[in-house]
Amino acid sequence: MVLVVLEKLEQLESAEISLEESFKIYKDGMDLLRQCYEKIDYVEKKVLEINEAGDIVEFQSEDE
């Protein structure tokens, strides 16, 4: 997925792209980034950590 985002970035940097096409590529890229962030968030919530007492607990991000 990251490679697709990088490909979209390269397309946007092309001098031969129309404004309409650049907006479409930008939107597609932002949708892909949102999907990446959602997957990262999902994995973070599934990661387990060992607390000071040696117990295995579900990872808690600083946001929670």
Long-range contacts (C-beta under 8 A, 24 or more apart in sequence): 1-32, 1-35, 1-36, 1-39, 2-36, 4-32, 5-29, 5-32, 5-33, 5-36, 8-32
